[in-house]
Amino acid sequence: MVTTPNNEQSDKRGDLLKAARELFLKNTYNNISIRKIAERANVNSALIAYYFGSKSGLFREMIRSYIVVILGRMQDNLTVPSESSLEDLFLNLYRNVPSEFVQLIFRTMVLERGEMREWLLHNFVQQAIQTVDLYFGKMIDVSDRDERTDVVRTIFQSMLLGPKLLLPTLQEIGAVTLDENYYQDLAKFNAKLLAQYFNLEK
């Protein structure tokens, strides 16, 4: 097949996004230079400015490619609260969100104090929390629990994100074995705990 100029441009843009994922997912934002990204993508560094405006523009676009998928899957599962919908929510996040992405968000929010942290806070973190809170609010509405909702909400958020932060390290030291059933069993266990606590239907 003959490669047209448009296809070639699309390929180079895609190569830059792929290189950005590979580098940013394993390093802090400030440790990655435009030159490193261009070298990894095997393209001229000027193309970063051409396609994305700047390194920060490339970073944002790379994050957006995950955000759209993650928030979409979360919203798909935010139906009537039940043990089944909780299990689907957990399982989708566990299986489809790379641990490296969660760690990148964590590193950026904890270690960075620049424009990328602010952008992530307002364009992803807040949206994700609001989306989860909508579902959490529905669970509260059908429950007769009177404990502090902010405490239980934190536990819920920890169940969602904790495994993606901890499992790579636990696997490295041999504390867990990620076989094909691991995420399924973890999602089922966490869903059952919350469903029992909130008196949710199956």
DRENVO-776698 format. One line per 2 residues: their letters; for each residue x, y, z of N, C-alpha, C, O. Coordinates in Angstrom, 1 decimal. Each point is the difference from the previous one (the first is absolute). Layout:
a = X,Y,Z,X,Y,Z,X,Y,Z,X,Y,Z; ... .
This chain:
mv = 0.8,-1.2,0.0,-0.8,1.2,0.0,0.9,1.2,0.0,1.0,0.1,0.7; -1.4,0.9,-1.5,0.8,1.2,-0.1,-0.4,1.0,1.1,-1.2,0.2,0.3 .
tt = 2.2,0.3,0.4,-0.3,0.9,1.1,-0.2,1.4,-0.5,0.9,0.6,-0.6; -2.0,0.0,0.9,-0.3,1.3,-0.4,0.6,1.0,1.0,0.3,-0.4,1.1 .
pn = -0.2,1.7,-1.5,0.5,1.0,1.0,-0.8,0.0,1.3,0.5,0.1,1.1; -1.8,-0.2,-1.3,-0.9,0.0,1.2,0.2,-1.2,0.9,0.1,0.2,1.2 .
ne = 0.1,-1.3,-1.8,0.3,-1.2,0.8,1.3,0.1,0.7,0.2,-0.4,1.1; 0.8,1.0,-1.8,1.3,0.1,0.5,0.0,1.0,1.2,0.6,-0.3,1.1 .
qs = -1.4,1.4,-1.2,-0.1,0.9,1.1,-0.7,-0.7,1.2,0.4,0.2,1.1; -1.4,-0.9,-1.4,-0.7,-0.8,1.1,0.9,-1.0,0.7,0.0,-0.1,1.2 .
dk = 0.8,-0.5,-2.0,1.0,-1.0,0.5,1.0,0.7,1.0,0.2,-0.5,1.1; 0.3,1.7,-1.6,1.0,0.7,0.9,-0.7,0.5,1.2,0.6,0.0,1.1 .
rg = -1.8,0.5,-1.2,-0.7,0.5,1.2,-0.2,-1.2,1.0,0.1,0.2,1.2; -0.5,-1.3,-1.8,-0.3,-1.2,0.8,1.3,-0.5,0.7,0.0,-0.4,1.1 .
dl = 1.1,0.5,-1.9,1.3,-0.4,0.6,0.4,0.8,1.1,0.6,-0.5,1.0; -0.9,1.8,-1.1,0.4,0.9,1.1,-0.9,-0.3,1.3,0.5,0.1,1.1 .
lk = -1.8,-0.4,-1.3,-0.8,-0.3,1.1,0.4,-1.3,0.7,0.0,-0.1,1.2; 0.4,-0.9,-2.1,0.5,-1.2,0.6,1.3,0.2,0.8,0.1,-0.6,1.1 .
aa = 0.8,1.4,-1.7,1.2,0.2,0.7,-0.2,0.8,1.3,0.6,-0.3,1.1; -1.6,1.2,-1.1,-0.3,0.8,1.2,-0.6,-1.0,1.1,0.4,0.2,1.2 .
re = -1.2,-1.1,-1.6,-0.6,-1.0,1.0,1.2,-0.8,0.6,0.0,-0.1,1.2; 0.8,-0.4,-2.1,1.1,-0.8,0.6,0.9,0.7,0.9,0.5,-0.6,1.0 .
lf = -0.2,1.9,-1.3,0.9,0.8,0.9,-0.7,0.6,1.2,0.5,-0.1,1.1; -1.6,0.7,-1.3,-0.7,0.7,1.1,-0.5,-1.0,1.0,-0.1,0.3,1.2 .
lk = -0.3,-1.5,-1.6,-0.6,-0.9,0.9,1.0,-0.6,1.0,-0.3,-0.6,1.0; 1.6,0.8,-1.3,1.1,-0.5,0.9,0.9,1.0,0.6,0.9,-0.3,0.7 .
nt = -1.2,1.6,-1.0,0.8,1.1,0.5,-0.9,1.2,0.4,-1.1,0.1,-0.5; 1.7,0.8,1.3,-0.7,1.2,0.3,0.0,0.9,-1.2,0.9,-0.1,-0.9 .
yn = -1.8,1.0,0.8,-0.2,0.9,-1.2,1.3,0.8,-0.2,0.5,0.1,-1.2; 0.1,0.4,2.2,1.2,0.9,-0.1,1.2,-0.8,-0.4,1.0,0.7,-0.5 .
ni = -1.0,-2.0,0.6,1.2,-0.8,-0.4,0.0,-0.4,-1.4,1.0,-0.6,-0.5; -2.0,0.9,-0.3,-0.1,-0.3,-1.4,0.1,1.2,-0.8,-0.8,0.9,0.1 .
si = 1.7,-0.9,-1.0,0.2,1.1,-0.9,-0.6,-0.2,-1.4,-0.3,-1.2,-0.3; 0.1,2.3,-0.4,-0.5,-0.1,-1.4,0.9,-0.9,-0.8,-0.4,-0.8,-0.8 .
rk = 1.7,1.0,1.0,1.0,-0.8,-0.8,-0.2,-1.5,0.2,0.1,-0.8,-0.9; -0.3,0.4,2.2,-0.1,-1.4,0.3,-1.2,-0.6,-0.6,0.0,-1.1,-0.6 .
ia = -1.1,1.8,0.6,-1.3,-0.4,-0.6,0.2,-0.2,-1.5,-0.4,-1.0,-0.6; 1.0,2.0,-0.1,0.2,-0.1,-1.4,1.0,-1.1,-0.4,-0.3,-0.7,-1.0 .
er = 1.3,0.5,1.8,0.9,-1.1,-0.3,-0.7,-1.4,0.1,0.2,-0.9,-0.8; -1.1,0.8,1.9,-0.7,-1.3,0.1,-0.9,-0.2,-1.1,-0.2,-1.1,-0.5 .
an = -0.4,2.2,0.0,-1.0,-0.1,-1.2,0.7,-0.1,-1.3,-0.6,-0.2,-1.0; 1.9,0.5,1.0,0.8,0.1,-1.2,-0.5,1.0,-1.0,-0.1,-0.3,-1.2 .
vn = -0.2,1.5,1.7,-0.5,1.1,-0.8,0.7,1.3,0.4,0.7,0.0,1.0; -0.8,1.0,-1.8,0.6,1.3,0.3,-0.8,0.6,1.2,-1.2,0.0,0.0 .
sa = 2.0,0.6,0.9,-0.6,0.5,1.2,-0.9,1.2,-0.3,-0.9,0.3,0.8; 1.1,0.4,-1.9,-0.9,1.1,-0.4,-1.4,-0.5,-0.2,-1.0,0.9,0.1 .
li = 0.7,-2.2,-0.4,-1.3,-0.4,-0.2,-0.9,0.0,1.3,-1.2,0.0,-0.1; 1.9,0.0,1.2,-0.8,0.1,1.3,-0.7,1.3,0.0,-1.2,0.1,0.4 .
ay = 1.9,1.0,-0.7,-0.6,1.3,-0.1,-1.1,0.1,-1.1,-1.0,0.6,0.2; 1.3,-1.3,-1.3,-0.9,0.0,-1.1,-1.3,-0.6,0.3,-1.1,0.5,-0.3 .
yf = 1.1,-1.7,0.9,-1.2,-0.8,0.3,-0.7,0.4,1.3,-1.2,0.0,0.1; 2.1,0.4,0.9,-0.6,0.1,1.4,0.3,1.4,0.6,-0.5,0.3,1.1 .
gs = 1.3,0.5,-1.7,0.2,1.3,0.5,1.2,0.1,0.9,0.8,1.0,0.0; -0.6,-2.0,0.8,1.1,0.0,1.0,0.0,-1.4,0.7,-0.8,-0.9,-0.3 .
ks = 1.8,0.7,1.2,0.1,-1.2,0.7,-1.3,-0.2,0.9,-0.5,-1.1,0.1; 0.1,2.2,0.5,-1.2,-0.1,0.9,-1.2,-0.3,-0.9,-0.9,-0.7,0.5 .
gl = 0.8,1.2,-1.7,-1.1,-0.4,-0.9,0.0,-1.5,-0.3,-1.1,-0.6,0.0; 2.3,0.1,-0.2,0.1,-1.5,-0.3,-0.4,-0.8,1.2,-0.7,-1.0,-0.1 .
fr = 1.1,1.5,1.3,-0.3,-0.7,1.3,-1.5,0.0,0.2,-0.6,-1.0,0.3; 0.0,2.1,-0.6,-1.5,0.1,0.2,-0.7,-0.9,-0.9,-1.0,-0.7,0.3 .
em = 1.4,0.7,-1.6,-0.6,-0.9,-1.0,0.1,-1.5,0.4,-0.9,-0.8,-0.2; 2.1,0.5,0.7,0.2,-1.4,0.4,-0.9,-0.4,1.2,-0.6,-1.0,0.0 .
ir = 0.4,2.0,0.9,-0.9,-0.3,1.2,-1.4,-0.1,-0.5,-0.8,-0.8,0.5; 0.4,1.7,-1.4,-1.4,0.0,-0.5,-0.3,-1.3,-0.6,-1.2,-0.5,0.1 .
sy = 2.1,-0.1,-0.8,-0.3,-1.3,-0.7,-0.4,-1.1,1.1,-0.7,-0.9,-0.4; 1.2,1.0,1.6,-0.4,-0.9,1.1,-1.3,0.5,0.6,-0.8,-0.8,0.4 .
iv = 0.7,2.1,-0.2,-1.1,0.6,0.8,-1.3,-0.4,-0.7,-1.0,-0.4,0.7; 0.9,0.6,-2.0,-1.2,-0.3,-0.7,-0.5,-1.4,0.2,-1.2,-0.3,0.2 .
vi = 2.2,-0.7,-0.3,-0.4,-1.4,0.2,-0.4,-0.3,1.5,-1.0,-0.6,0.2; 1.8,1.2,0.7,-0.2,-0.3,1.4,-1.3,0.5,0.5,-0.8,-0.7,0.6 .
lg = 0.5,2.0,-0.9,-1.2,0.6,0.5,-1.2,-0.6,-0.7,-1.1,-0.1,0.6; 1.2,-0.2,-1.9,-1.0,-0.7,-0.7,-0.4,-1.3,0.6,-1.2,-0.3,0.2 .
rm = 2.2,-0.5,0.1,-0.3,-1.3,0.6,-0.6,0.2,1.4,-0.9,-0.8,0.4; 1.4,1.7,0.4,-0.6,0.3,1.3,-1.5,0.4,-0.1,-0.8,-0.6,0.7 .
qd = 0.5,1.5,-1.6,-1.4,0.4,-0.2,-0.9,-1.1,-0.5,-1.2,0.0,0.4; 1.8,-0.9,-1.2,-0.8,-1.1,-0.4,-0.5,-0.9,1.1,-1.0,-0.6,-0.1 .
nl = 1.8,0.6,1.2,-0.3,-0.9,1.1,-0.7,0.7,1.1,-0.4,-0.7,1.0; 0.2,2.0,-1.1,-0.7,0.7,1.1,-1.5,0.0,-0.2,-0.6,1.0,-0.3 .
tv = 0.1,-2.2,0.5,-1.5,-0.2,-0.2,-0.6,-0.1,1.4,0.6,0.6,1.0; -1.7,-1.3,-0.9,-0.6,-0.2,1.4,1.0,-0.7,0.8,0.5,-1.1,-0.4 .
ps = -0.2,1.5,1.6,1.0,-0.6,0.9,-0.4,-1.5,0.3,-1.1,-0.2,0.5; 2.0,-0.7,-0.8,-0.3,-1.4,0.4,1.4,-0.7,0.1,1.0,0.6,-0.5 .
es = -1.0,-1.8,1.0,1.2,-0.7,0.1,0.6,-0.3,-1.4,1.2,0.1,-0.2; -2.1,-0.4,-0.8,0.4,-0.3,-1.3,0.7,1.3,-0.7,1.0,-0.2,-0.7 .
sl = -1.7,1.3,0.8,0.6,1.2,-0.6,1.3,0.5,0.6,0.9,0.5,-0.6; -0.8,-0.8,1.9,1.3,0.3,0.7,1.1,-0.9,-0.5,1.1,0.5,-0.2 .
ed = -1.4,-1.8,0.1,1.0,-0.9,-0.5,0.4,0.4,-1.5,1.2,-0.1,-0.3; -2.1,0.5,-0.5,0.3,0.5,-1.4,0.9,1.2,0.1,1.0,0.1,-0.8 .
lf = -1.3,0.8,1.7,0.8,1.3,0.1,1.4,-0.4,0.4,1.0,0.5,-0.6; -0.8,-1.3,1.7,1.3,-0.4,0.4,0.8,-0.7,-1.1,1.1,0.3,-0.2 .
ln = -1.8,-1.3,-0.4,0.7,-0.8,-1.0,0.5,0.8,-1.2,1.1,-0.2,-0.5; -2.0,1.1,0.1,0.4,0.8,-1.2,1.2,0.9,0.3,0.9,0.1,-0.8 .
ly = -0.8,0.4,2.0,1.2,0.9,0.4,1.2,-0.9,0.2,1.1,0.3,-0.5; -1.3,-1.4,1.2,1.2,-0.9,0.2,0.6,-0.5,-1.3,1.2,-0.1,-0.1 .
rn = -2.1,-0.3,-0.8,0.5,-0.7,-1.2,0.5,1.0,-1.1,0.9,-0.3,-0.7; -1.5,1.4,0.7,0.2,0.9,-1.2,0.8,1.3,0.2,0.4,0.6,-0.9 .
vp = -0.2,-0.3,2.2,0.9,1.2,0.3,1.4,-0.5,0.3,0.1,-0.7,1.0; 0.9,1.1,-1.8,1.3,-0.5,0.3,0.5,0.5,1.4,-0.3,1.2,0.4 .
se = 1.0,-2.0,0.3,0.5,0.4,1.3,1.0,1.2,-0.2,0.0,0.9,0.9; 0.7,-0.9,-2.0,0.9,1.1,-0.2,-0.7,1.4,-0.1,0.5,1.0,0.4 .
fv = -1.7,-1.1,-1.0,-0.8,1.3,-0.1,-0.4,0.5,1.4,0.1,1.2,0.2; -0.6,-2.1,0.6,-0.4,0.4,1.4,1.2,0.5,0.7,0.0,1.0,0.7 .
ql = 1.2,-1.6,-0.9,1.2,0.4,0.7,0.5,1.4,-0.5,0.5,0.8,0.7; -0.7,-0.6,-2.0,0.3,1.3,-0.6,-0.8,1.1,0.6,0.5,1.1,0.4 .
if = -1.8,-1.3,-0.3,-0.9,1.0,0.6,0.4,0.2,1.5,0.1,1.2,0.4; 0.2,-2.2,0.3,0.4,0.1,1.4,1.3,0.8,0.1,0.2,0.9,0.8 .
rt = 0.8,-1.3,-1.6,1.3,0.7,0.0,-0.2,1.5,-0.3,0.6,0.9,0.7; -1.3,-0.6,-1.7,-0.2,1.4,-0.4,-0.7,0.8,1.1,0.4,1.1,0.2 .
mv = -1.5,-1.7,0.4,-0.7,0.7,1.0,0.8,0.2,1.3,-0.1,1.0,0.6; 1.0,-2.0,-0.3,0.8,0.1,1.2,1.3,0.7,-0.1,0.4,0.8,0.8 .
le = 0.3,-1.0,-1.9,1.3,0.5,-0.2,0.1,1.3,-0.8,1.0,0.7,0.2; -1.9,-0.5,-1.0,0.1,1.2,-0.9,-0.8,1.2,0.7,-0.9,-0.2,0.7 .
rg = 1.3,1.4,-1.0,-0.7,1.2,0.5,-0.2,1.0,-1.2,-0.2,1.2,0.3; 0.2,-1.7,-1.5,0.0,0.9,-1.2,-1.3,-0.1,-0.7,-1.1,-0.4,0.5 .
em = 1.1,0.8,-1.8,-1.2,0.1,-0.8,-0.6,-1.3,-0.2,-1.3,-0.1,-0.1; 2.1,-1.0,0.0,-0.6,-1.3,-0.3,-0.9,-0.5,1.2,-1.0,-0.6,-0.2 .
re = 1.5,0.9,1.4,-0.8,-0.4,1.2,-1.3,0.7,0.0,-1.1,-0.6,0.2; 1.1,1.9,-0.5,-1.2,0.8,0.0,-1.0,-0.5,-1.1,-1.2,-0.1,0.2 .
wl = 1.8,-0.2,-1.4,-0.8,-0.5,-1.1,-0.7,-1.3,0.3,-1.2,-0.2,-0.2; 2.0,-0.7,0.8,-0.5,-1.3,0.4,-1.1,0.1,1.0,-1.0,-0.7,0.0 .
lh = 1.2,1.6,1.0,-0.9,0.2,1.1,-1.4,0.4,-0.6,-1.0,-0.6,0.4; 1.0,1.5,-1.3,-1.2,0.6,-0.5,-0.6,-0.7,-1.2,-1.2,0.1,-0.2 .
nf = 2.0,-0.9,-0.5,-0.5,-0.7,-1.2,-0.2,-1.5,0.1,-0.6,-0.6,-0.9; 1.1,0.0,2.0,-0.2,-1.4,0.2,-0.4,-0.4,1.4,-1.0,-0.6,0.2 .
vq = 1.8,1.0,0.8,-0.2,-0.4,1.3,-1.4,0.4,0.5,-0.7,-0.8,0.6; 0.4,2.1,-0.8,-1.3,0.5,0.5,-1.2,-0.7,-0.7,-1.0,-0.4,0.6 .
qa = 1.2,0.2,-1.9,-1.1,-0.7,-0.8,-0.1,-1.5,0.5,-1.1,-0.4,0.2; 2.2,-0.2,0.0,-0.1,-1.4,0.5,-0.6,-0.1,1.3,-0.9,-0.9,0.3 .
iq = 1.2,1.8,0.6,-0.5,0.0,1.4,-1.5,0.3,-0.1,-0.8,-0.7,0.7; 0.4,1.7,-1.5,-1.4,0.3,-0.1,-0.8,-1.2,-0.6,-1.2,-0.2,0.4 .
tv = 1.7,-0.5,-1.4,-0.6,-1.1,-0.6,-0.2,-1.1,1.1,-1.1,-0.6,0.1; 2.1,0.3,0.6,-0.1,-1.0,1.1,-1.0,0.4,1.1,-0.7,-0.8,0.5 .
dl = 0.7,2.1,-0.2,-0.8,0.5,1.1,-1.5,-0.1,-0.4,-0.9,-0.2,0.9; 0.6,0.3,-2.2,-1.4,-0.1,-0.4,-0.5,-1.4,0.3,-1.1,-0.2,0.6 .
yf = 1.9,-0.8,-0.9,-0.3,-1.4,0.4,-0.1,-0.2,1.5,-0.9,-0.7,0.5; 1.9,1.2,0.1,0.1,-0.1,1.5,-1.2,0.6,0.6,-0.6,-0.5,1.0 .
gk = 0.1,1.7,-1.5,-1.2,0.6,0.5,-1.2,-0.9,-0.1,-0.9,0.0,0.9; 0.8,-0.7,-2.0,-1.1,-0.9,-0.2,0.0,-1.1,1.0,-1.0,-0.5,0.5 .
mi = 2.2,0.0,-0.1,0.1,-1.1,1.0,-0.4,0.5,1.3,-0.7,-0.7,0.8; 1.1,2.0,-0.4,-0.5,0.6,1.2,-1.5,0.1,0.1,-0.6,-0.3,1.0 .
dv = 0.0,0.7,-2.1,-1.4,0.2,-0.1,-0.8,-1.3,0.3,-1.1,0.1,0.6; 1.6,-1.2,-1.0,-0.7,-1.3,0.2,0.4,-0.7,1.3,-0.5,-1.1,0.3 .
sd = 1.4,1.7,0.5,0.5,-0.6,1.2,-0.5,0.7,1.2,-0.4,1.2,0.0; 0.3,-1.9,1.1,-0.4,0.6,1.3,1.2,0.3,0.9,-0.1,0.2,1.2 .
rd = 1.3,-0.2,-1.8,1.2,0.2,0.7,0.1,1.5,0.4,-0.4,0.9,-0.8; 0.9,-0.6,2.0,0.2,1.4,0.4,1.4,0.3,0.4,0.3,1.1,0.6 .
er = 0.7,-1.9,-1.0,1.4,0.3,0.2,0.4,1.2,-0.8,-0.7,0.4,-1.0; 1.8,0.2,1.3,0.5,1.1,-0.8,0.2,-0.4,-1.5,0.8,-0.9,-0.3 .
td = -1.5,1.6,-0.6,0.1,-0.4,-1.4,1.4,0.3,-0.6,0.4,-0.7,-0.9; 0.3,1.7,1.5,1.3,0.3,-0.6,1.0,-1.1,0.3,0.9,-0.3,-0.8 .
vv = -1.1,-0.4,1.9,0.9,-1.1,0.4,-0.2,-1.2,-0.9,0.9,-0.6,-0.6; -2.2,0.3,0.4,-0.3,-1.2,-0.8,0.3,0.3,-1.5,0.4,-0.9,-0.7 .
rt = -0.6,2.2,0.3,0.4,0.3,-1.4,1.5,-0.2,-0.2,0.4,-0.5,-1.1; 0.4,0.9,2.0,1.4,-0.2,-0.1,0.4,-1.5,-0.1,0.9,-0.4,-0.8 .
if = -1.6,-0.4,1.5,0.2,-1.5,-0.1,-0.4,-0.5,-1.4,0.7,-0.8,-0.6; -1.8,1.3,0.1,-0.4,-0.4,-1.3,1.0,0.4,-1.1,0.3,-0.8,-0.9 .
qs = 0.2,2.1,1.0,1.0,0.4,-1.0,1.3,-0.8,0.2,0.7,-0.2,-1.0; -0.4,-0.2,2.2,1.2,-0.8,0.2,-0.1,-1.4,-0.6,0.9,-0.5,-0.6 .
ml = -2.1,0.0,0.6,-0.3,-1.3,-0.6,0.2,0.1,-1.5,0.4,-1.0,-0.7; -0.8,2.1,0.1,0.1,0.2,-1.4,1.5,0.2,-0.5,0.4,-0.7,-1.0 .
lg = 0.3,1.5,1.7,1.4,0.4,-0.5,1.1,-0.8,0.7,1.1,-0.2,-0.6; -1.3,-0.2,1.8,1.1,-0.6,0.8,0.6,-1.2,-0.7,1.3,0.0,0.0 .
pk = -2.0,-0.9,-0.5,0.6,-1.2,-0.7,0.9,0.4,-1.1,1.1,-0.6,-0.2; -1.4,1.6,-0.6,0.8,0.4,-1.2,1.3,0.7,0.5,1.0,0.0,-0.7 .
ll = -1.0,0.6,1.9,1.2,0.6,0.5,0.9,-1.1,0.7,1.2,0.1,-0.1; -1.8,-1.0,0.8,0.7,-1.0,0.8,0.5,-1.2,-0.7,1.0,-0.5,0.3 .
lp = -1.9,0.0,-1.2,0.3,-1.4,-0.6,1.3,-0.1,-0.7,0.7,-1.0,0.2; -0.2,2.0,-1.0,1.3,-0.2,-0.6,1.1,-0.3,1.0,0.9,-0.8,-0.3 .
tl = -0.9,1.5,1.4,1.0,-0.2,1.0,-0.1,-1.3,0.7,0.9,-0.7,0.2; -2.2,0.4,0.1,-0.2,-1.3,0.7,0.3,-1.2,-0.9,0.5,-1.0,0.4 .
qe = -0.8,1.2,-1.7,0.4,-1.1,-0.9,1.5,-0.1,-0.2,0.6,-1.1,-0.1; 0.1,2.2,0.1,1.5,0.0,-0.1,0.6,-0.7,1.1,1.1,-0.7,-0.2 .
ig = -1.6,0.8,1.4,0.6,-0.7,1.2,-0.6,-1.4,0.2,0.3,-0.7,1.0; -1.2,0.3,-1.9,-0.6,-1.3,0.1,-1.1,-0.2,1.0,-0.3,-1.1,0.4 .
av = -0.3,2.2,0.0,-1.1,0.0,1.0,-1.3,-0.4,-0.6,-0.9,-0.4,0.7; 0.7,0.7,-2.0,-1.2,-0.4,-0.7,0.4,-0.6,-1.4,1.0,0.2,-0.5 .
tl = -2.0,-1.0,0.0,0.2,-0.6,-1.3,-1.2,0.4,-0.8,-1.1,-0.3,0.2; 1.3,1.1,-1.3,-1.0,0.6,-0.8,-0.4,-1.0,-1.1,0.4,0.1,-1.1 .
de = -1.2,-1.2,1.5,-0.5,-0.9,-1.0,-1.2,0.6,-0.7,-0.5,1.1,0.4; -0.1,-1.8,-1.3,-1.2,0.5,-0.7,-1.2,0.2,0.8,-0.9,0.8,-0.4 .
ny = 0.8,-1.4,1.6,-1.1,0.1,0.9,0.1,1.1,1.1,-0.9,0.3,0.7; 2.1,0.2,-0.6,0.3,0.9,1.1,-0.9,1.2,0.1,-0.7,0.2,1.0 .
yq = 0.6,0.6,-2.1,-0.8,1.2,0.0,-1.5,-0.4,0.1,-0.7,0.7,0.7; 0.3,-1.8,-1.3,-1.4,-0.4,0.2,-0.3,-0.3,1.4,-1.1,0.4,0.5 .
dl = 1.9,-1.1,0.2,-0.2,-0.4,1.4,0.1,1.3,0.9,-0.8,0.1,0.9; 1.7,0.8,-1.2,0.1,1.2,0.8,-1.2,0.9,-0.2,-0.5,0.5,1.0 .
ak = 0.0,-0.4,-2.2,-1.2,0.8,-0.3,-1.2,-0.6,0.7,-0.8,0.8,0.6; 0.7,-2.1,-0.6,-1.2,-0.7,0.6,0.1,0.2,1.5,-1.1,0.3,0.6 .
fn = 2.2,-0.4,0.0,0.2,0.1,1.5,-0.4,1.5,0.4,-0.7,0.1,1.0; 1.3,0.9,-1.7,-0.2,1.4,0.4,-1.5,0.3,-0.2,-0.6,0.7,0.8 .
ak = 0.0,-1.2,-1.9,-1.4,0.3,-0.2,-0.9,-0.6,1.1,-0.9,0.7,0.4; 1.2,-1.9,0.0,-0.7,-0.6,1.0,0.1,0.7,1.3,-1.0,0.2,0.7 .
ll = 2.2,0.3,-0.3,0.1,0.7,1.2,-0.8,1.3,0.1,-0.8,0.2,0.9; 0.8,0.5,-2.0,-0.8,1.3,-0.1,-1.5,-0.3,0.0,-0.8,0.7,0.6 .
aq = 0.5,-1.7,-1.4,-1.5,-0.4,-0.1,-0.5,-0.4,1.3,-1.2,0.4,0.3; 1.9,-1.1,0.5,-0.5,-0.4,1.3,-0.1,1.2,0.9,-0.9,0.1,0.8 .
yf = 1.9,0.7,-0.9,0.1,1.2,0.9,-1.2,0.9,-0.3,-0.7,0.5,1.0; 0.4,-0.3,-2.3,-1.1,1.0,-0.3,-1.3,-0.7,-0.3,-1.0,0.6,-0.4 .
nl = 0.9,-1.9,0.7,-1.2,-0.8,-0.2,-0.5,0.1,-1.4,-1.2,0.3,-0.3; 2.1,-0.5,-0.7,-0.4,0.1,-1.4,-0.5,-1.3,-0.5,0.4,-1.1,0.5 .
ek = -1.2,1.1,-1.5,-0.5,-1.2,-0.7,1.1,-0.6,-0.8,1.0,0.6,-0.3; -1.2,-1.9,-0.1,1.0,-0.6,-0.8,0.1,0.6,-1.4,0.7,-0.4,-0.9 .
